[in-house]
Amino acid sequence: MHALVVDDDPRVAETVRRALTADGWAVTLSDNGVDGLWRATEGEFDVIVLDIMLPRLNGYRVLDEMRSREIWTPVLMLTAKDGEYDQAEALDCGADDYLVKPFSVVVLMARLRALLRRGAPERPAQLVAGGLVVDPANHTVTRDGRQIELTPREFAVLEFLIRNHDTVVSKTEILHSVWDQNFEGDPNIVEVYVGYLRKRIDAPFGVRSIETVRGAGYRLRAI
């Protein structure tokens, strides 16, 4: 799963990031409304945590613009504004849930899981590339009807690849989407996980769906 967290308070953003990554999520951070809107428009996210009081473009306008562009990613508003009219305005703009700071991490995670179960109806329930089927909501993978067990990180890499199937994606894109933009380890970790995936989703079935494109990255083919 991949979350976008848009909050200009670095302490809050880091708290949310740590909670999500501990649960196996990839997290992208943004500290202003303009950048947050761009990332929400250009990226693929399962949920967005959005502050209201943001520099450059407030959360109401970010959310309103998202919905006007038919971006239906579930949005949880996380904010210090606790008035009933503030909550009503957020929901009227298209928010799916609303949580007031200071907040409980346990409650935040429970609400995000509830949003995932509810989902965004415009997004496909399953991601399909040939005989490979990935179900993000149920966290399952099958090829030709046979169940494949993956670790949370393997699943996240595969989900990114299948969302971009038949398209070459770079190591950097995979790192930023799966490990998040703050990752400071060895970028060759991507190669390691691609290797794990090949052993699980390709080798047992006699196929080679994950291609290495020299100097460019990787491509998942529909086989």
N, C-alpha and C positions, 0 to 999 in steps of 0.2 A: 504494500500500500504506500501511496505517496501523498503527503500533505504539504500544502502551502500555508505558511504562517506569516501573516502581514501584521507587524506590530513594531512601533518605533521604540518601545521600552526594551533594551537589550536583556534585562533580567527576566522579564516575562517571556520574551522570545526564547531565551535559553532554557527556561524551565519547561516550556512546552516541547521544545526540541528534544530535551533529554528524556522526557516522559514517553514521547512517541518513538524515539530510536530504541529505547529500552524494550519496547514492545514489537520491534522488528520493522518499524516504518522507515521510509526515506523521507527526509524533510528538506524543503527549500524555504529559506527565510527571505523576507523583504521588509524594509524599514520605512517605506513610504507608499502612498496610494497610487502614484503614477506607475512605479515599478511593479507594485502588486497587481495592478490591473493588466499590465503587459504580460506578466508571468501567467496570470489566470487565463488570459486569452490565447497565449502561444503554447502553453504547456498542457500536460495531461495530469490531472490531480484527482484523487478520490475524495478529498474533502479540503475545505479551505477554512482556516481560523483567521478571522478578520477583526481588527480593532476598529473602533469608530473614529477616535481622535487621532488622525494621521496627518503628517505633513504632506503638502502639495495637493493631495486629493483625499477628502475624508471618506470614511468607510461606507457611509450612505451612498455617496456618488459612485464609489467603486462597485458596490453591489448593484446599484441601479443600472450602471453601464453594462455590467456583466450580463444581467438578465435581458437587457435590450438587445444584446448581441447573441442571445439564445445560448448562453453558457449556463448550464443547469447543474454544475457541480454543487453538492451540498455545502452550505456555508453556516458556520457557527460564529456568531458575533461574540467576541471576548472583549469586554470593556469596563471602564470604571463608571460609566453613565448608567445609573440604576433606576432612573425615573420611569414610570409606567408609559409616558408618552414616547420616551426614547426607545423602549422596547417595542412599542406599537409601530413606531416609524421603521425600525429595523425589519420587523416582520412584514410590514407593508411593502418594503423595498424588495422583499424576496428572500430574507434570511430564513433558514430552516430551524435555527435554535439560537439561544441567547444566554450567555453566562457572564455574571458580574464579577469583576475583580474586587478584592482578592478571592481566589477560587481554589477549590479542592482539585488536585490532580486526579484523584480517584473519580470524582464526578465528571471532570472533563473527559477522561478516557471513556467512561460509560456512555456519555452523550455522543461522542464521536462514533463509538461502535453502533449506537442506535441509528445515527445518520447513515452509516454504511448499510445497515440492514434495510433501511427505508430506501436508500439509493436515489439515483437520479433517473427517472423513467426514460429519458431520451438516450441514455447510454446503453449499449448492448449488455445483456446479462452475462454473455459469454464472449470471449475473444477467440476467434477461430483462424487457423492457418493450415489448410489441408486437413490432415487427420489429427492435428494437435488442437486441443480445446483447453483454454484456461478460463476458470470461473473466479474472478477477483473477489466476489462477495463471499463465496463458500470456501475460497482458498484451495481449490482443487485443480488438478491437471490430469488430463487423459490423452492418450494417443490411440486412435483406432478402438476406442472404447475401453482400453486398459488403464487402470489407475496408476499414476506415477507419484511417488512420495518425494517431496522437495523440502529443504530447509527454508525458513522465512527469507533469507537473503537470496538463495537460488530462485525462489519464487519471484522475488522482486525484480531480479535481472531478467528472468523469462518474461514477466509481464511487460517490462519496458520493451523488450525485443519484439514481442508479438503485437504490441500496440503500434509498432513501427515496421511490421513485417514487409518484406520485399524492398526495404529502404536501408541504405547503409548508415549506421550510427557509429559515432566515434567513441573511443574509450572515455574521453572527457565528458561526453553527453551521458554515458552510462554512469560514470562516477557521480556527476552532479544530480542525476535523477534518482539513483539507487542508494548511494552513500551520503548524499547531500553535499552542498557546496563548501562545507567546512572541513571536508575530509583532507587529512594531511599525511596519510600513509602512502605506501607504494602503489602507484597507479597500475602496476602489473597484477594487482588483486583482481582486476577485471578479467584478465586472461585465465587466472586460476578458476574463477567461477564459471566462465564460459566452458572451460574444460570439464568441470563438474556436471554442467548441464548436458554436454554432449554425451557423457557416460550414462545419463539418466533418460533423456528424451530421444536420443538418436541411436546409440550403439545397440541397445536391446532390440530395436526394431529394424536394424539394417538400413538406416537412412542417414543422410548428412544434411540436416536442415539448417544448421548454423554454419555460415560461411565466414572465413576470415578474408577480408578484402585488404590486401597488402597496402600499408600506408594510409588507410582510411578508417578501418574499424571492422564492424561485423554486420552481417545481414542474416535475418531469419527468413528462409524461403518457405512458402506454403507447399508442403509435400504430403 
